[in-house]
Amino acid sequence: MKKRKLYTVALLFISIAAFAQKEENNALNREMIIEKDFTPIVRDASKINILPGVETPSIRKTSILYSDWAVPVTTPSVLQILPAAVYDTGSPFYRKRGYADLSLGNYLNASASVGYRILDNEKNRLNFWYQHLSTHGKVKYLGTDDKVKQKRNDNLLHVGYKHRFNNLIWTLNGDYRFNAFNYYGREYLPFLGDVVDAPIVDKNEMQQIQQFSISTGFGSPREQDRELYYLLSVGYHRYSNRLGLYYGEKGNNENHIDTRFKLLAPVTANQRIGIDGSMDNLIFDNRNSADYRNLDQNNFTMITLNPYYSLDKDRLKFRLGAVANVSFNDGTIVRFAPDIRINWEFTEHFFLYSSILGGKELNTFAFLSKDNIYVDPSTLPYNSYTPADWTIGLKSNVLNCFTFDLFGGVKYTQDALFDYRYLGMKFDVESGDIIKTVDWMTRPVVNYANLDAFAWNVGARVKYKLDDILNASLEWKHEIRKADMYGGGKNVVKTNRPTDALNAQVEVKVLPQLALHANYFMGLGRGTILSFNTFAGTGLELLPYVPTVNETGKLSDIHDLGVGAVYQINDAVHLRVRFDNILNRKYDIYYGMPAQGFHFMAGVGVNF
């Protein structure tokens, strides 16, 4: 399985080809949402890709469905701002046509959203929604008494239209995002001993990220599996930043044109053949010369074809296919990977599932900044290629109120991404001695190194639900990643991703109008790569972009406990409050980037 999380999910600012998955308890064929390829999720960097989707194997390319109003709405579970700020885009409007909400808290945290369905009939659906997340509070660096303001002002607007003809559905979507924030992280200087020049860093200078997307598509209604299904979409998505890595350096522009198609035809009552296809064109403006890909041009194109055969019987669901990635001006021309999935109910209510997936993943600015807004604004890593990602699991829903899932897997990826902090140094060419650090030349960003990596994981998930009174879940995952960092064989590499991650959630309705909820997240075994680039001579001439010093450090464990409540005054109005990190644990999201301590938010929501 590819490591998308998907900036969750899905690629930012792709409105039409969005692949938001709809789980089925005993099915491999997942329904995908096409209305929302613009995936507005800002996840906690410490929680990226640590909790598996284990209802069924995580599947990227499957059947596509035009969804009904998968748009945000006031919900009790989305109140945290930073670092675990989440745009909630998966809830329906319920019976109302519109909604609005506002929440405020300490650290000057704020969250607001509004949405309305302008048209809502059998032929036409037109809606818009807007969401805002911001913070402007001081956080304390670990190990010092120094404090710094963490600033952020993130805004997202979506407009979507869908028209249904007799045998055709047409969609048109537009999205715009403006995200302003400061690079508040601490430099690496404390690790280097003697420092000649103190850093000259303006922590108040704001980076500005602007993204917009427009896309359109048409396809046949998916009403009967025995009929031919088709889909075609095209979109244009632009990502631009104002500031580059070095002080005084301008930002970069990324233009992404994506084209998607899908054909699915019946063979018999329970057998089908299909093909998914895509073409991604990446065009960059003002690309910085420090880009280490060292290609003749920075622009590239990738074509992906995914033919497959699927079988859907009562107790067995099977898919056999392959993925071919054809790249132009991006390294190896042709890459192949398997697409094999099986879900077998070998006895009643017990399911054995497995998948072997793979393919190439585009590490674009938009994709990387979904999970980490502090990514290096000037330099992109190589794109990643996974020859095989094998997952196997056992799931049961033998009791209506209780389900469990045990899983494990192994994965090999070429040019996998490992986060590290950047530091430039100036050194004497003859002696090799460090003359002085030049940390003041760069912003405290997070870079990504490309390493060939092998990973394995095991985990479990249990869920319990008692009517609408109690809903509880517990998830745990243990993951080890090994890579060749030092040229001496594979070594375990720890980054901000925990080796062991535990997530527990519980929601209790104590009164018809009052619901209480709590969650606990634990992340153990986190680390950081301290990798320094070098500059030669007094001219600061940039050497080839390879780490000359590799060290590892430890990041603090995460123990994040939160509680909250929602009180429904009536059909239209509710009040809510939430307290997070109530243990007031101190930890870094990435090295030198502290998370907020104890924080709370309270607000009101209205449906109309």
C-alpha positions, 0 to 999 in steps of 0.5 A, a space after each residue: 500500500 502506498 504511503 499516502 496518508 492523503 495529506 489523508 488522504 487524497 491530494 490537496 486541491 483535486 476536486 474531481 478525482 477524489 478518492 474518499 473511501 466508503 467502508 463495507 463490512 464484508 466487501 473489497 469493492 470500496 465506493 469512492 467519492 468524486 466530489 471531493 478530491 480537494 482533501 482539506 485535512 491538516 493532520 497532526 504531523 506526529 500521527 501521520 500514517 500510524 493508524 491503519 485502515 483495517 476495516 478492509 485492506 486499504 485500497 487506492 484505485 477502485 470504483 468511483 461513485 458520485 457522492 451525495 453532499 460529503 461536506 463539512 458540518 458541525 460535529 463534536 469530534 473536531 475541536 482541536 486546532 494545532 497541532 492536531 488541526 483537522 478539517 472535517 469534510 466527511 459529514 453530511 448536511 443531515 436534514 438541513 440545508 445549511 450550517 454555521 459554527 464557531 469555536 474559540 480557545 486559549 492560545 488564541 485558537 479559533 475554528 469556524 465553518 459555514 456551508 449551504 446547499 443552494 440547489 438540492 433536487 433530483 437534477 441539480 445540486 449546488 453547494 458551498 462551504 468555508 472553513 477557518 482554522 487559526 492560532 496565535 499563541 506562544 509555545 515553549 521550546 523543550 529544554 529551554 525557557 525560550 518561547 515563540 509565537 506559533 502563528 497560523 491562519 488557514 482558510 479553505 473555500 469549496 464550491 461544487 455543482 452536479 447535474 444529472 442528465 438521464 444517463 449522465 452525471 456532470 460535475 464542476 468543482 472549484 476550491 481555494 485555500 489561503 494558509 499563512 504561518 510562521 516557521 517557529 521552529 528552533 535551529 540546530 545550533 545547540 547541537 554544534 558547540 562553538 558558534 561564531 555567528 548568532 542566527 538572524 531569524 525573523 520568527 514573525 515573517 509569515 509564509 503564504 501558501 495559496 492553492 486553487 483548483 478547478 475540475 470537471 468530469 462526467 460519468 454514467 450513474 452507478 445504479 446497476 452492476 450489470 451495466 457498463 460504467 465509465 468516468 472521465 475527469 480533468 482538473 488544474 491545481 496550482 500551489 504557490 508559496 511566497 518564501 523560499 528556503 533561504 532568506 531573501 529567496 522567492 518561493 515556487 509555483 507548482 502547476 498540476 494537470 490531472 486527467 482520470 478515466 475509468 471503464 468497468 464492464 460486466 462479464 457475468 453476473 458476478 465477474 467484471 473487467 475494468 481499467 483505471 487510467 490517469 495522466 499527471 503533468 507537473 509544471 514548475 515556475 521559479 524552481 530553485 537551483 538547489 533542487 537536487 534532482 539534477 534533471 534537465 528540466 524540473 517538469 515531468 509527466 506520469 501516465 498510470 494504467 491499472 487493468 484488473 479482473 474482479 470476482 464478487 460472490 457471496 463469501 469471496 471477493 477477489 481482484 487481480 490486476 497490475 499497475 504500470 507507471 510510465 514516466 517522462 523526465 522523472 527517472 526510470 521510464 516504466 515501473 510495474 506493481 501488483 494489484 491483488 486483493 482478496 476478502 474471504 468469509 471462510 466461516 460466518 462472520 469471520 473474514 480473511 483479507 489480504 492485498 499486495 499493492 504498489 506503484 509510484 507516488 508523486 511527492 509534490 509540494 501540495 502532497 507533502 504539505 498536506 501532512 506537514 506545512 513546514 516542509 522545505 518550500 524550495 526543494 522536492 525529494 524524488 518521487 517514491 516507488 513501491 514494488 510491493 506492499 503486502 497486508 494480511 488480516 483477520 476480521 470478525 463481526 460475530 457480535 453485532 456490537 463488537 468487532 475486532 481486526 488483527 493485521 500485519 504486513 511488509 513493504 519495500 519502497 525505493 526512495 521512501 521519505 524520511 523527515 529530517 531537519 536542515 542545517 547548512 555549514 561552512 567549512 575549510 576545504 583542506 582541513 575539513 574543519 567547520 568555520 561557522 554555521 550558516 543556520 541564519 541563512 535558512 528557515 527552520 523547515 523540515 526536509 525529506 530524505 529519499 532512502 530505500 526502505 523496508 518496513 514491517 508492521 503488526 496491529 489490532 483494532 477493536 470496536 464496541 457499540 451499544 445502540 446510540 448510548 456507547 461507542 468505543 474503539 481501540 487501535 494499536 500499531 507497531 511499525 519498524 522501518 529500516 533503511 541504508 543511512 550510512 552505507 553499512 547495511 540496513 538500520 532501523 530509522 526513527 523519525 517523528 512517526 512513532 514505532 508504537 502508536 495507540 489510539 483510544 476513543 469513547 463516546 457516551 450519551 448520558 442524556 438524550 441531549 448530552 454526549 460526552 467523549 474522550 480520546 487518548 493518543 500515545 506515540 512511542 519510539 519517535 526520533 529525528 535524523 540530524 542531517 547537515 548539508 555543507 558549503 565549501 569555501 567562502 563562496 558558499 558554493 552548494 555541493 551535491 545535495 547529499 548528507 555529509 553527517 548523519 546522526 539520530 536523536 530522540 523525540 519525546 513520547 506523546 501522551 495526549 489525553 482529551 475530553 469533551 462534551 456536546 449539548 444539543 439545545 434543540 434541533 438547530 442549536 448545540 453547544 460544545 466544549 473540548 479540552 486537549 492535552 490535559 496532561 500538559 505533556 511537552 513534546 515536539 511535532 518535529 525536532 524544535 517544533 513544540 506542540 501546544 500544551 494544555 488547550 481547550 476550545 468552546 463553541 456553538 453550532 447552528 443548523 438551518 
